[in-house]
């Protein structure tokens, strides 16, 4: 079963990768590393969760925003590498939470990405993508007080590719 098929069994359908909203590219590939730009919680052409955590947006809404950001980031990875089976491991997930001053629930909100997409897909995808000894990804969490696009969060991903996938 391919990683794409495994995602489908989890009820995840990858959307078309969202276009950049400014003068940057959605992903960059150098050697066997791909780095995505920050992905917003776009769904069906609109921001799925708008506003700030701790000021009108609940932790549950933020969790779902992080999940949507991660799904969009995986769509960018698929665009970058063609087939997700070329990914050896996820090295880093970088998350930003659009939050009010004093908000402290960043890690729980960003679990929306790790638990909803990567943890489940990692346990499923390891059979064909990741050896169990490759371990977990790093995940820094940060608050963003202002955002050019009102949203519940932003997510970037950096996977390492198998060397044979570079051709």
C-alpha positions as CSV (number, residue, x, y, z in Angstrom):
1,X,0.0,0.0,0.0
2,X,1.4,3.4,-0.9
3,X,1.6,6.3,1.5
4,X,-1.2,8.0,-0.5
5,X,-3.4,5.0,-0.1
6,X,-2.7,4.8,3.6
7,X,-3.7,8.5,4.0
8,X,-6.9,7.7,2.2
9,X,-7.7,4.9,4.6
10,X,-7.4,7.5,7.4
11,X,-9.9,9.7,5.6
12,X,-7.3,12.1,4.3
13,X,-7.5,13.2,0.7
14,X,-4.7,15.4,-0.4
15,X,-5.9,18.7,-2.0
16,X,-4.1,20.4,-4.9
17,X,-1.1,22.1,-3.3
18,X,-2.1,25.7,-2.3
19,X,-0.5,28.5,-4.3
20,X,1.9,30.8,-2.6
21,X,0.2,34.0,-1.3
22,X,3.2,36.2,-1.8
23,X,6.6,36.3,-3.6
24,X,8.0,33.0,-2.5
25,X,7.8,29.4,-3.6
26,X,5.8,26.7,-1.8
27,X,8.7,24.4,-1.5
28,X,12.5,24.2,-2.2
29,X,14.5,21.0,-2.8
30,X,18.2,20.9,-2.3
31,X,20.0,17.5,-2.5
32,X,18.0,15.0,-0.5
33,X,16.1,17.6,1.5
34,X,12.8,19.4,0.8
35,X,11.7,22.3,2.8
36,X,8.1,23.6,2.5
37,X,7.1,27.2,3.0
38,X,4.7,27.8,5.8
39,X,1.3,26.3,5.0
40,X,-1.9,28.0,6.1
41,X,-5.1,26.2,6.9
42,X,-6.6,26.6,3.4
43,X,-9.5,24.3,2.6
44,X,-11.6,24.6,-0.6
45,X,-10.0,28.0,-1.4
46,X,-10.7,29.7,1.9
47,X,-9.0,29.9,5.3
48,X,-10.6,27.1,7.4
49,X,-9.9,28.8,10.8
50,X,-9.5,32.5,11.0
51,X,-8.6,34.6,14.1
52,X,-6.3,34.2,17.1
53,X,-6.1,31.4,19.6
54,X,-7.1,32.7,23.0
55,X,-9.1,35.5,21.4
56,X,-12.1,34.0,19.7
57,X,-10.5,30.8,18.4
58,X,-10.7,27.7,20.6
59,X,-8.0,25.1,21.1
60,X,-10.1,22.6,19.3
61,X,-10.4,24.9,16.3
62,X,-6.7,25.5,16.4
63,X,-6.0,21.8,16.5
64,X,-8.1,21.4,13.3
65,X,-6.3,24.3,11.7
66,X,-2.9,22.7,12.5
67,X,-4.2,19.5,10.9
68,X,-5.3,21.3,7.8
69,X,-1.9,23.0,7.6
70,X,-0.2,19.6,7.8
71,X,-2.4,18.1,5.1
72,X,-1.6,21.1,2.9
73,X,2.1,20.6,3.6
74,X,1.9,17.0,2.6
75,X,0.3,18.1,-0.6
76,X,3.3,20.3,-1.2
77,X,5.6,17.4,-0.5
78,X,3.8,15.3,-3.0
79,X,4.1,18.1,-5.6
80,X,7.9,18.3,-4.8
81,X,8.7,14.6,-5.0
82,X,5.9,13.1,-7.1
83,X,5.4,10.1,-4.8
84,X,5.4,10.2,-1.0
85,X,7.2,6.8,-1.0
86,X,10.3,8.8,-1.9
87,X,10.4,10.3,1.6
88,X,12.8,8.6,3.9
89,X,11.8,10.5,7.1
90,X,10.2,13.7,8.3
91,X,13.1,15.6,9.9
92,X,11.2,18.7,11.2
93,X,7.8,20.1,11.4
94,X,7.8,23.8,12.2
95,X,4.6,25.3,13.6
96,X,3.4,28.8,14.4
97,X,0.2,29.5,16.3
98,X,-1.6,32.8,15.6
99,X,-2.4,33.6,19.2
100,X,-3.2,36.4,21.6
101,X,-0.7,37.6,24.2
102,X,-0.5,35.2,27.2
103,X,-1.8,32.2,25.3
104,X,0.0,29.0,26.3
105,X,-1.6,26.1,24.4
106,X,0.8,26.0,21.5
107,X,2.0,22.5,21.9
108,X,-1.5,21.1,22.2
109,X,-2.7,23.0,19.2
110,X,0.3,21.8,17.1
111,X,-0.5,18.3,18.1
112,X,-3.2,18.6,15.5
113,X,-0.5,18.2,12.9
114,X,1.6,15.5,14.6
115,X,-1.3,13.4,15.9
116,X,-3.8,13.8,13.1
117,X,-1.4,13.3,10.2
118,X,2.2,12.4,11.0
119,X,1.9,10.1,14.0
120,X,-0.8,8.0,12.3
121,X,0.8,8.1,8.9
122,X,4.2,7.5,10.3
123,X,3.1,4.3,12.0
124,X,1.4,3.2,8.8
125,X,4.0,4.6,6.4
126,X,7.1,3.2,8.3
127,X,6.6,-0.1,6.6
128,X,7.5,1.4,3.2
129,X,9.0,4.7,4.1
130,X,10.6,5.0,7.5
131,X,12.6,2.4,9.4
132,X,11.5,2.4,13.0
133,X,14.9,3.5,14.1
134,X,14.5,6.8,12.2
135,X,12.6,8.1,15.2
136,X,10.4,11.2,15.5
137,X,10.6,14.6,14.0
138,X,11.6,17.8,15.8
139,X,8.8,20.3,16.3
140,X,9.4,23.8,17.6
141,X,6.3,25.7,18.6
142,X,6.0,29.5,18.6
143,X,3.4,32.2,19.0
144,X,2.8,34.6,16.2
145,X,1.0,37.7,17.4
146,X,0.4,39.1,13.9
147,X,-0.1,37.4,10.6
148,X,-0.5,38.8,7.1
149,X,-3.4,36.4,6.5
150,X,-5.8,36.0,9.5
151,X,-5.5,32.3,10.4
152,X,-5.3,29.8,13.2
153,X,-1.7,28.7,12.5
154,X,1.0,27.9,10.0
155,X,3.1,24.8,9.4
156,X,6.3,23.9,7.5
157,X,7.8,20.5,6.9
158,X,11.3,19.3,6.1
159,X,11.6,15.7,4.9
160,X,14.7,13.8,3.9
161,X,14.5,11.8,0.7
162,X,15.9,8.4,-0.2
163,X,19.1,8.9,-2.2
164,X,17.7,6.9,-5.1
165,X,14.7,9.3,-5.3
166,X,17.0,12.2,-6.5
167,X,17.2,11.0,-10.0
